[in-house]
Amino acid sequence: MDDKPPLPPLLILALVGLLCGFATIGLVWGSEQGCERFRDTTNCGALGLPLLVVIVVVTMVLGGIALNRLAMPHPRLVAFLGVAFMLAVVLAFLTGNLSSPWTLAVIPVLTAITFLLADLVARLLERADA
């Protein structure tokens, strides 16, 4: 099997980041719909934090699988860091605006950027380790 990525690495990182961003939005929306159906409110209460953790883990795993299938180096580390960086930015700067429709565009683009940043960090760590 050829170990070269099928597309330019930066394009792969950006596309997988976009997909992970959309997956995050979809999973959050789905959990809100589930809470609304069973609790008559989009606030999940005590289940909110565990649902968020599951969403983050699922997104990291999906990103890692996609990067691995596309022959990218350090797929799990890049997916972990990319989603973690996105989550940190969202929690630090965007929590008050998450119900706005523009988040449908901002979160995926932000995640694409954080995946590119995560790859840079992974490559720097690899060089430091050598």
C-alpha positions in Angstrom: 0.0 0.0 0.0 1.3 3.5 -0.9 1.9 5.6 2.2 1.5 8.9 0.4 -1.7 10.9 1.0 -4.0 10.9 -2.1 -4.4 14.7 -1.9 -2.2 17.5 -0.8 -1.8 17.2 3.0 -3.1 20.7 3.8 -6.2 20.1 1.7 -6.8 16.8 3.6 -6.4 18.5 6.9 -8.7 21.3 6.0 -11.4 18.9 4.6 -11.3 16.6 7.6 -11.4 19.6 9.9 -14.5 20.9 8.1 -16.1 17.5 8.3 -15.4 17.2 12.0 -16.8 20.7 12.5 -20.0 19.7 10.8 -20.1 16.5 12.7 -19.8 18.4 16.0 -22.7 20.7 15.0 -24.8 17.7 13.9 -24.1 15.8 17.1 -24.9 18.8 19.3 -28.1 19.5 17.3 -29.1 15.8 17.6 -28.5 15.8 21.4 -30.5 19.0 21.7 -33.4 17.5 19.7 -33.2 14.4 21.9 -33.3 16.4 25.1 -36.2 18.5 23.7 -38.2 15.4 22.9 -37.7 13.7 26.3 -37.4 16.8 28.6 -39.4 19.4 26.6 -36.3 21.7 26.6 -33.1 21.8 24.6 -31.2 22.1 27.9 -30.1 18.6 28.7 -29.5 19.4 32.4 -27.2 16.9 34.2 -26.8 14.9 30.9 -25.3 18.0 29.2 -21.7 17.5 30.2 -21.6 13.7 29.5 -23.2 14.3 26.1 -20.6 17.0 25.3 -17.8 14.6 26.3 -19.3 11.8 24.1 -19.6 14.3 21.2 -16.0 15.4 21.6 -14.7 11.8 21.7 -16.8 10.7 18.7 -15.5 13.7 16.7 -11.9 12.9 17.6 -12.3 9.3 16.7 -14.0 10.1 13.4 -11.3 12.6 12.6 -8.5 10.1 13.5 -10.1 7.4 11.3 -10.5 9.8 8.3 -6.9 11.0 8.6 -5.6 7.5 9.0 -7.5 6.3 6.0 -6.0 9.2 4.0 -2.5 8.2 5.0 -1.8 11.3 7.1 1.0 11.1 9.7 0.0 11.2 13.4 -3.8 10.9 12.6 -5.0 10.4 16.2 -2.8 13.1 17.6 -3.8 15.6 15.0 -7.5 14.7 15.4 -7.2 15.0 19.2 -5.4 18.3 19.1 -7.6 19.7 16.3 -10.8 19.0 18.1 -9.4 20.1 21.5 -8.1 23.4 20.0 -11.5 24.1 18.5 -13.3 23.3 21.8 -10.9 25.6 23.6 -11.6 28.5 21.2 -15.4 27.9 21.4 -15.4 27.8 25.2 -13.2 30.8 25.5 -14.7 33.1 22.9 -18.0 31.8 21.4 -20.1 30.3 24.1 -22.5 33.2 24.2 -23.2 33.1 20.5 -23.6 29.4 19.8 -27.3 29.6 19.1 -26.7 32.0 16.2 -27.1 30.7 12.7 -23.6 31.9 11.7 -22.1 29.2 13.9 -23.0 26.7 11.1 -20.2 28.3 9.1 -17.9 29.4 11.9 -17.4 26.1 13.7 -16.4 24.0 10.6 -14.0 26.7 9.4 -12.6 27.1 12.9 -12.1 23.3 13.1 -10.4 23.3 9.7 -8.0 25.9 11.0 -7.4 24.1 14.2 -6.6 20.8 12.3 -4.0 22.7 10.3 -2.6 24.1 13.6 -2.7 20.6 15.2 -0.7 19.2 12.3 1.9 21.9 12.7 2.2 21.1 16.5 2.4 17.4 15.7 5.3 18.0 13.3 7.1 20.3 15.8 6.7 17.6 18.5 8.1 15.0 16.0 11.1 17.2 15.3 11.7 17.9 19.0 11.6 14.2 19.7 14.2 13.3 17.0 
